[in-house]
Amino acid sequence: HNGVIDRFENDLEPDYPYKRDHRGFNAYLQVEIIPELELSVGRQVMRLVSGDGQTRAWYVLGAWSHRFAGGSRLRLFDYGARVRDEIPDDLRQWVQPIGSPGRMLDRVDFLPSLNAWKNSLYLDFEQHVGSQIRLLHRFKWDWVEQQDKAEAVRLREGRKTSGFLGAINKAEWSIPVGLGVLEPRFKSEFRKERPFSTRRSESTSLEETFFLMWTQPLFAETVGVTYFPRYGRQLFNTELQVGLEAGWLWLLEGTREEVDADFFGWTGVAQLKNRTAYQGYQLVATTGVQFQQRRFEGRPAQEASLVFMTLYAGLKQ
């Protein structure tokens, strides 16, 4: 309940199924109301074995998913909870500021769910237009309302109401041209953040990114069909890939942790990819060059170049 989704390993504790020094249970009842609609009601109780901290929560989770004719899909999730969480869960996370080297950052858990109501709403809609155009829309709204008095929350350096609002719209288009394929792509991302801790600023930002990638098979490989409807395009053993990315970011309010000014940036990449089998393994080798430039408002342009070579090995099924 610290407000961070644990997608990656982000602490110094062993990766056990449950945190050590904790004892408790998580019980829930799930019912399928109608096809594609599920409702779960649960109770979570956790306490420290060697301390006095405890976590208690009642929660409700609703999930609905529907697939339309033609392959489009709509999903909706809503999670609500009444939480009393007294157990700090500090983290160590990798932070990558835009235009700067990445670093590990220790995050203190300010207990945003010490005594709070929480709600998280997520919606995504995936569309398929023909066999080559894919559209994806995602929306998320997180809301946390503290139940302690405003003065008590202020003494904890917190905000009475905190949350997150975000929307992502993506478009992908694959255009077969002979044996090659041209892939224009577009992504729009809107974010509005209001952290619990007053040590972090509120922010509103809009980011627009355009991608263009060309993939061309090399050497003597030829096939009669380069694109299979509903299954994707033919994969060749040796390919030349050239890509361009251009993006704009506007800070409409405040500053984000990873960026503090509006900017325009572009990245160009050219790489050679080769796939081959070796003693039961599937080897994928890439080598190429990358050029990058970012222009922050009121600052000199930042330029960087990179020559790279990577090798991946995996079992072939």
Disulfide bonds with the S-S distance in Angstrom:
none
